[in-house]
Amino acid sequence: MIDILLATYNGEKYIKSQILSLISQSYTDWRLIIHDDGSTDATVDIIKELSVIDNRIRLIEDGVSCKSAALNFMHLLKYSTSRYIMFCDQDDIWFDNKVEYMYCAIRCTDENMPSVLYTNAYVWCPLIGITGTATLTFPKDINSLLFLNSGIQGCASIFNASMRELMLKWDGALAMHDHLLHLLGCTVGKIYYENLPLMLYRNHEHNVTGNTRTNKNDIRTICSAMGHPVVCKKHYDAVDKFRRIYDDFLEDDMKYIIDEYLDLPNRSLFQKIVCIVTNRFRCYDSVSRILVKLFLKPYIK
């Protein structure tokens, strides 16, 4: 069985179409575990209505208030017991072969090694249509992940029970659950990619992570983000905490790279440049992209 973990909050506009897309999956041996974070709309009523017609849907009503999507997903992990786990957002639509395809891909990997596999998604604006794909880069090492300020969407992933147990070692505040998953995949475990869109990632004004870029070289998007820092502080702090929590699991070379990244705010511009080039830090698989940002943007905030 596969556990699909769905964190909800005020999603009455979209939750029914998302759950119906799960019910329509070609692979049927799954259960949907849902935890609502205090919705004030009809979200919970819709979930209960659908759970009556499909007993694979389980709503957790434990009175816990997480107050963030990241912590809601982390809370859901505690209820997962299956060999494989998928994160699910409340506002997307999964293609009917998504679960089957991803399950067949990851079951070929070593279950004892913490592993995560990612596919892609179409970015979908309901009033416009499909505008591109959501994942534009596929980092396989920590050097190419740290300066992205995030991880690949959790809703595009499937991971095994060994990875779940590692994630559950986290304690306290967290930037995003999928950031942690990606950090673990690039350091302690194994990470795999299948560049195939298997869902519609709905872009709307209430997205937790904001609008999704569909072209990494789009000048308009780059200019609109000029005020954004090279390094986002909440993700920097998450990496700092990650380094401390998972110290016993990290190889020495991983510790060194992370420590170099964490020390960069204390260095001069010249020292930053030398460190980035020497350690081959990359963003969208480009060292020069980070170097250009150093001259155009604030470093961290």
Salt bridges, closest charged atoms under 4 A:
ASP3 OD1 - ARG31 NE 2.58
GLU49 OE2 - LYS16 NZ 3.49
ASP54 OD2 - ARG56 NH2 2.73
GLU61 OE2 - LYS48 NZ 3.32
ASP62 OD1 - HIS35 NE2 2.88
ASP62 OD2 - HIS75 NE2 2.66
ASP91 OD2 - HIS204 NE2 2.60
GLU111 OE2 - ARG83 NH2 2.27
ASP141 OD2 - ARG282 NH2 2.88
GLU165 OE2 - ARG164 NE 3.08
GLU205 OE2 - HIS206 NE2 3.47
ASP218 OD1 - ARG220 NE 3.76
ASP237 OD2 - LYS233 NZ 2.82
ASP240 OD2 - ARG244 NH2 3.70
ASP247 OD1 - ARG243 NH1 2.64
ASP247 OD1 - LYS255 NZ 3.46
ASP259 OD1 - ARG243 NE 2.91
GLU260 OE2 - ARG267 NH2 2.98
ASP263 OD2 - ARG267 NE 2.81
ASP285 OD1 - ARG282 NE 3.16
